[in-house]
Amino acid sequence: MKNKEKNRTNIVDVIKHNFTENNYKTAVTRGSNNSISYLNLFKEIKKYSYQLSKAGFKSHDRIALFCEDSLEYIILALAVLDTKAVIVPVSPSLSANELDNLLTRIKVKYILSEKKLNRYSPLKDKYFDKIYLYEIDKNIKYSREYLLVPDPGFIRFSSGTTGESKGVLLTHQAIIDRTAAANIRLKISSDDTIGWFLSMSFHFVVSILLFLQKGAHIVLSQDNFPSGILDYFKKNKPSFLYASPFHYNLLANHKDISSSLLSNVRMAVVTAVSLNRQTDKEFFNKFKIHLSQAYGIIEVGLPFINDNFNEDFICSVGKLLPSYELKLQDTDNKGQGTIFLKGKGMYYAYTSPWKKRDQWFNTGDIGYLKDSYLFITGRTKNLINFAGMKIFPEEVEKVLLNHENIKEVRVYGVNHDLYGQLPIAEMVLFNKEKLNILELKKYCLKKIDSYKVPKNFLIVDSIEKTLSDKIKRT
């Protein structure tokens, strides 16, 4: 039996192993009358896995999953993993230009999409219950290093500062290890009903896949939020919440949502954006539940989850979980340093271009320890964190500089209690009188994803530079 457990390195096999074939327990609910049991979930996964394998999916093939957050997203994701192909999650709000660029750089072979993409031709006779399948390039050649990776499962891409995309490659074993590591603190079980609010394109591995492993009931709560959850949660009272400060703020301040709606909640995890005291205070005053801030990193997993609700520690990300190690490098006289991590479930490598991971991962975040609790105070990199989605200023600047009326530009983030940071653009224009903000936003939306478009455009006479004539960033 031990040998069989050791050989079970596909996360779908691990999820299936936990259940009998006659499991009628509800797995996922979306809306008031749209639920699926674990029994039927496995049947749907098996059906799609067979069809996708027949269509040509095989080990190491890279598949772009271009879907809205839904029950179908979960089924398709698990079906792709079951074929041993590799998921490249793609935000459905991605612009056409960014999607094309991603497909080329990450070497995607197929796209699975809920909607028809007019610039691609769906494979004939491969239309699966309103799901479109597109073959992008059947002659793609992958590197030898990549083909030697044991059981690859996910490639989460990010845009680099040079314009080159890099994919964070996770193996099935890494997914199994990091979900087990996180559950030491989360303690998810089959008794839990999960209130889920986030984007599956950015949050899936140490959440949805963990919840399914443990047989929890997942209630997808994004529709018509926050008023839309009233009916959902009356019928399916959640015991666990997984959301951002933005969601918790709205729950705390919505007049039609009573405190009794969340009376069963044992834990409310904050992720994507840093928690502020005011949000926790308002949420606790209404629901008598403190918020547990977590520190999630796609390269590492979920190494920190706070359990100390003392006023001095509520904004900490918590103590390091047992499966990880931490070191603070280049500390200052206040003990603040760059956060380096290692442990179970680390990413395997970056792809496109290929770069094997180092033993320690440099998070680019700055923090300090107080009584073994970690507090994050800033970043060493230019990265902007908008609602848990990463924005590279250089990528947005490159788009804006191609506009005929923009001479120079600097994009930066300003702190925001609910969204983390808002992207702002400072611009030196050729002709100030010709500025049309609405036209400029439409121009950006054609080139980049909507969340990357600056929330404010400021006209300046000049942009401060370094001695080497580079943009000075603060």
C-alpha atoms as one frame of an Amber mdcrd trajectory, in Angstrom:
protein
   0.000   0.000   0.000   2.882   2.359   0.853   4.441   1.840  -2.570   1.131
   2.679  -4.256   0.858   5.884  -2.214   4.415   6.809  -3.164   3.665   6.355
  -6.876   0.492   8.458  -6.775   2.043  11.694  -8.098  -0.871  13.043 -10.151
  -2.955  15.394  -8.033  -6.153  14.135  -9.698  -5.343  10.584  -8.552  -4.800
  11.893  -5.025  -8.200  13.628  -5.047  -9.948  10.550  -6.446  -8.264   8.259
  -3.933  -9.984   9.980  -1.019 -13.492   9.031  -2.142 -15.621   6.009  -2.871
 -17.344   5.715  -6.229 -20.729   6.298  -4.607 -19.893   9.632  -3.003 -22.950
  11.849  -3.330 -21.523  14.630  -1.159 -21.667  18.055  -2.812 -18.302  19.120
  -4.208 -19.011  22.522  -5.778 -21.954  24.940  -5.732 -22.383  27.973  -7.943
 -25.627  29.893  -7.661 -28.733  28.819  -5.843 -29.484  25.727  -7.913 -26.219
  24.705  -9.579 -24.312  22.046  -7.651 -22.331  18.932  -8.447 -21.524  15.948
  -6.240 -18.084  14.372  -6.035 -19.493  11.347  -7.856 -20.644  13.446 -10.821
 -17.537  15.625 -10.679 -15.361  12.549 -11.222 -17.647  11.396 -14.051 -17.283
  14.782 -15.792 -13.515  14.770 -15.320 -13.287  11.268 -16.771 -15.451  12.235
 -19.762 -13.429  15.330 -20.633 -10.114  13.619 -19.929 -11.008  10.895 -22.430
 -12.101  13.420 -25.075  -9.012  15.576 -24.606  -6.686  12.574 -24.790  -8.456
  11.510 -27.974  -7.951  15.016 -29.351  -4.200  14.686 -28.824  -3.397  15.903
 -25.290  -0.332  14.163 -23.869   2.332  14.508 -21.214   4.146  17.890 -21.137
   1.803  19.552 -23.689   1.067  23.104 -22.565  -2.652  23.951 -22.481  -3.957
  27.501 -22.034  -7.124  27.425 -19.909  -9.028  30.547 -20.964 -12.203  30.370
 -18.866 -14.277  32.404 -16.442 -14.350  31.291 -12.805 -16.893  28.505 -12.752
 -17.659  24.881 -12.050 -16.572  24.198 -15.641 -13.167  25.724 -14.914 -12.592
  23.185 -12.144 -13.733  20.254 -14.290 -11.589  21.266 -17.263  -8.529  21.956
 -15.119  -8.699  18.521 -13.503  -9.395  16.851 -16.852  -6.293  18.479 -18.360
  -4.175  17.373 -15.393  -5.625  13.867 -15.702  -4.277  13.634 -19.271  -0.806
  14.541 -17.847  -0.805  17.719 -19.920   0.218  21.012 -18.273  -2.161  23.877
 -17.471  -1.240  27.466 -18.310  -3.961  29.472 -16.486  -4.964  32.552 -18.486
  -7.093  35.406 -17.186 -10.246  35.728 -19.347  -9.775  39.505 -19.288  -6.429
  39.232 -21.078  -6.222  41.462 -24.152  -5.892  39.869 -27.599  -2.370  41.241
 -27.904  -1.291  39.787 -24.548  -2.910  36.427 -25.284  -1.095  36.117 -28.608
   2.176  37.072 -26.943   1.657  34.544 -24.164   0.865  31.683 -26.529   4.091
  32.311 -28.419   6.416  32.858 -25.469   5.141  29.999 -23.295   4.827  27.689
 -26.339   1.188  26.794 -25.772  -0.035  23.925 -27.942  -3.800  24.116 -27.311
  -6.358  26.572 -25.930  -9.454  25.456 -24.036 -12.017  28.234 -23.905 -15.667
  28.760 -22.994 -16.022  31.394 -25.672 -15.299  31.426 -29.358 -12.073  33.214
 -30.256 -12.573  34.652 -33.732  -8.891  34.840 -34.631  -8.413  31.078 -34.096
 -10.144  28.141 -35.748 -11.589  25.513 -33.390 -10.620  21.936 -34.149 -13.343
  20.225 -36.151 -15.481  17.775 -34.213 -13.793  18.826 -30.975 -16.573  20.947
 -29.478 -17.257  19.788 -25.949 -20.498  21.030 -24.376 -19.927  24.713 -25.196
 -16.164  24.383 -24.719 -13.983  25.270 -27.694 -10.669  23.562 -28.396  -8.030
  25.301 -30.510  -4.748  23.794 -31.678  -2.207  26.638 -31.823   0.865  24.796
 -33.064   1.101  21.016 -33.415   4.817  21.214 -34.276   5.969  22.911 -31.053
   9.354  21.712 -29.852  10.022  21.790 -26.125  13.487  21.977 -24.591  15.212
  18.821 -23.399  15.301  20.187 -19.831  11.535  20.620 -19.852  10.812  17.168
 -21.276  12.869  15.608 -18.471  10.738  17.251 -15.751   8.871  14.539 -13.791
   5.087  15.047 -13.860   4.775  18.780 -14.661   1.328  20.164 -13.798   1.123
  23.966 -13.934   2.919  26.854 -15.562   1.754  30.142 -14.055   3.135  32.880
 -16.267   4.221  36.380 -15.343   5.483  39.214 -17.526   9.093  40.149 -16.925
  10.654  43.595 -16.757  12.407  43.012 -20.071   9.156  42.134 -21.827  10.011
  38.418 -21.724   7.372  36.207 -20.138   8.531  33.609 -17.659   6.471  30.701
 -16.484   6.609  29.337 -12.943   6.661  25.558 -13.400   5.070  23.372 -10.709
   5.153  19.584 -10.691   2.332  17.420  -9.359   4.561  16.417  -6.443   5.139
  20.075  -5.575   1.361  20.651  -5.550   0.832  17.650  -3.271   3.625  18.786
  -0.934   2.586  22.437  -0.665  -1.110  21.690  -0.087  -0.152  19.270   2.699
   2.189  21.885   4.196  -0.506  24.594   4.205  -3.124  22.312   5.710  -1.103
  21.959   8.908  -2.483  25.422   9.709  -5.695  25.559   7.622  -6.997  22.156
   8.793  -9.440  21.751   5.894 -11.668  18.673   6.205 -14.755  17.149   4.622
 -16.830  18.982   7.240 -15.895  22.373   5.746 -17.987  24.530   3.442 -15.708
  26.997   1.654 -16.767  30.511   0.687 -14.597  31.211  -2.373 -14.298  34.753
  -3.809 -11.058  34.929  -5.825  -9.944  34.505  -9.439  -9.066  30.924 -10.349
  -6.549  32.152 -12.919  -4.436  33.540 -10.068  -5.511  31.367  -7.117  -6.103
  27.648  -7.584  -3.295  25.369  -6.427  -3.062  25.855  -2.633  -6.791  26.431
  -2.342  -9.185  24.751  -4.776  -6.950  21.682  -5.122  -6.527  21.456  -1.342
 -10.277  21.826  -0.727 -11.031  19.027  -3.194  -8.376  16.736  -1.719 -10.039
  17.019   1.659 -13.584  16.562   0.363 -14.780  20.022   1.311 -17.827  21.716
  -0.243 -16.745  24.746  -2.324 -19.282  27.556  -2.783 -18.266  29.869  -5.641
 -19.308  33.321  -4.472 -18.213  35.761  -7.177 -21.608  36.240  -8.860 -23.235
  39.610  -8.123 -21.023  40.049  -5.081 -21.771  40.909  -2.316 -25.598  40.802
  -2.420 -25.536  37.637  -4.539 -24.127  35.562  -1.690 -27.221  36.020   0.490
 -29.086  33.088  -1.045 -25.902  30.998  -1.473 -24.827  31.261   2.152 -28.322
  30.856   3.625 -28.497  27.427   1.984 -24.791  26.606   2.392 -23.459  28.291
   5.525 -19.680  28.583   5.135 -17.212  27.427   7.767 -14.143  28.787   5.976
 -13.610  31.927   3.884 -10.839  32.562   1.335 -10.866  36.135   0.050  -9.070
  39.481  -0.245  -9.450  42.557   2.029 -11.696  44.060  -0.663 -14.251  41.263
  -0.184 -14.102  41.365   3.612 -14.585  45.130   3.598 -17.747  44.846   1.501
 -19.114  42.038   3.670 -18.548  44.126   6.794 -20.230  47.218   5.369 -23.143
  45.725   3.417 -26.391  46.557   5.249 -28.284  43.486   3.981 -25.684  40.979
   5.152 -26.357  40.088   8.776 -23.795  38.775  11.233 -25.687  35.467  11.449
 -24.879  34.706   7.797 -21.284  33.890   8.797 -22.031  32.421  12.222 -20.486
  29.046  11.276 -17.162  30.464  10.067 -14.175  29.020  11.957 -11.488  30.743
   9.871 -11.347  33.648   7.396  -8.128  33.810   5.396  -6.877  37.024   3.809
  -4.726  36.676   0.721  -3.744  38.606  -2.428  -3.361  41.980  -0.644  -1.975
  43.026   2.753  -4.492  43.337   5.564  -5.013  46.670   7.312  -6.230  47.059
  10.896  -9.408  48.913   9.956 -10.709  46.099   7.739 -10.090  43.533  10.471
 -11.700  45.793  13.081 -14.870  46.372  11.029 -15.171  42.685  10.146 -14.663
  41.600  13.757 -17.137  44.157  15.094 -19.847  42.777  12.831 -19.100  39.036
  12.663 -16.890  38.451  15.745 -14.306  36.836  13.461 -10.706  37.989  13.165
  -9.032  37.782   9.745  -6.002  35.500   9.253  -3.515  37.069   6.876  -1.633
  34.582   4.667   1.540  35.053   2.638   1.177  33.202  -0.664   3.889  33.019
  -3.328   3.468  31.071  -6.559   7.103  29.936  -6.475   6.877  28.698  -2.870
   3.312  28.032  -1.760   1.659  29.276   1.439   4.492  29.335   4.019   2.840
  31.787   6.467  -0.727  31.987   7.864  -1.351  34.216  10.858  -2.912  32.846
  14.044  -2.199  35.743  16.426  -5.052  38.232  16.718  -3.430  40.440  19.328
  -3.606  44.073  18.190   0.178  44.203  17.728   0.187  41.113  15.504  -3.042
  41.309  13.481  -1.147  42.655  10.438   1.537  39.978  10.639   1.507  37.151
   8.099   2.147  34.738  10.986   4.780  32.246  12.032   6.660  30.143   9.508
   4.930  26.800   8.890   6.950  23.656   9.789   7.716  22.643   6.186   9.656
  25.839   5.387  12.817  27.728   6.253  13.296  31.505   6.321  16.289  33.827
   6.265  16.433  37.619   6.229  19.336  38.917   4.190  21.023  42.342   4.235
  19.187  43.412   7.383  19.306  47.036   8.516  19.624  48.398  12.048  15.889
  47.778  12.599  16.201  44.099  11.664  14.478  44.533   8.296  15.867  42.458
   5.463  15.064  40.754   2.173  12.943  37.617   2.674  14.383  34.347   1.353
  12.455  31.065   1.617  12.834  27.373   0.877  10.858  24.255   1.696   8.441
  21.625   0.440   6.524  22.274  -2.774   8.953  24.770  -4.301   8.637  25.506
  -8.016  10.803  23.381 -10.320  12.095  26.058 -12.694  11.223  29.121 -14.739
  10.417  28.461 -18.379  10.759  30.683 -21.469  13.667  31.212 -20.895  14.530
  28.113 -18.873  16.119  28.727 -15.473  16.373  26.069 -12.777  15.460  27.368
  -9.335  18.020  28.251  -6.698  18.059  26.516  -3.322  16.691  29.678  -1.653
  13.990  31.776  -3.296  14.373  35.553  -3.134  10.822  36.835  -2.642  11.777
  40.460  -3.324   9.836  41.407  -0.182  11.321  43.185   2.822  10.290  42.256
   6.344  11.229  41.712   9.966  10.480  39.225  12.743   8.847  40.003  16.076
   8.487  37.062  18.483   8.882  34.754  15.432   5.997  36.472  13.609   6.820
  37.931  10.191   5.815  41.460   9.202   6.223  42.585   5.577   7.142  46.234
   5.138   7.977  46.712   1.454   9.557  45.410  -1.725  12.976  45.496  -3.286
  11.469  45.200  -6.776   9.290  47.551  -8.814   6.393  45.094  -8.854   2.916
  46.570  -8.226   0.442  44.339  -6.373  -3.104  45.242  -7.463  -5.691  43.015
  -5.745  -3.233  40.105  -5.760  -2.425  40.498  -9.450   1.114  41.500 -10.352
   1.891  44.460 -12.571   5.354  45.227 -13.919   5.657  49.012 -14.434   8.013
  48.565 -17.377   5.416  46.523 -19.274   2.774  49.267 -18.941   5.323  51.992
 -19.729   6.272  50.227 -22.948   2.635  50.289 -24.094   2.153  53.965 -23.191
   5.371  55.037 -24.897   3.990  53.721 -28.185   1.189  56.284 -27.971   1.827
  59.161 -30.346   1.276  61.886 -27.729   3.431  60.456 -24.908   7.077  61.444
 -24.758   8.073  59.971 -21.380   6.247  57.953 -18.750   6.737  56.459 -15.302
   4.316  53.918 -13.809   4.307  53.231 -10.074   2.063  51.924  -7.321   0.397
  53.898  -4.546  -0.836  52.144  -1.419  -4.546  51.410  -1.112  -6.297  49.782
   1.865  -8.494  47.455  -0.212  -6.559  46.824  -3.430  -3.039  46.810  -2.023
  -1.647  49.210  -4.607  -3.110  51.212  -7.491  -1.076  51.648 -10.711  -0.514
  55.341 -11.517   1.092  56.828 -14.633   3.057  60.085 -14.795   3.389  61.372
 -18.365   5.364  63.976 -20.257   3.255  64.818 -23.328   4.134  66.251 -26.708
   0.874  68.227 -26.708  -1.080  68.647 -23.449  -4.134  70.021 -25.251  -4.574
  66.772 -27.168  -4.854  64.606 -24.046  -8.049  62.534 -23.936  -8.073  60.247
 -20.883 -10.985  58.098 -22.146  -9.223  57.570 -25.475  -5.987  56.745 -23.634
  -7.706  54.111 -21.483  -9.289  52.524 -24.564  -5.867  52.482 -26.211  -4.404
  50.666 -23.177  -7.246  48.119 -23.049  -6.374  47.028 -26.594  -2.819  46.277
 -25.528  -2.901  45.053 -21.929  -5.191  43.374 -19.421  -7.721  45.711 -17.799
  -6.255  45.424 -14.293  -2.903  46.751 -15.588  -4.380  49.974 -16.976  -3.329
  52.914 -14.734  -6.117  54.100 -12.443  -4.910  57.683 -12.754  -2.925  59.584
 -15.409  -0.897  62.571 -14.237   0.678  65.179 -16.535   4.152  66.270 -15.418
   6.795  68.513 -16.964   9.604  66.027 -16.445  10.395  62.622 -14.972  13.305
  62.338 -12.588  16.221  60.233 -13.868  19.305  58.652 -12.349  22.845  59.670
 -13.357  22.779  56.857 -15.931  19.584  58.372 -17.426  17.278  55.652 -16.124
  13.896  56.382 -14.555  14.304  57.021 -10.858  11.906  54.778  -8.974  10.977
  55.259  -5.341
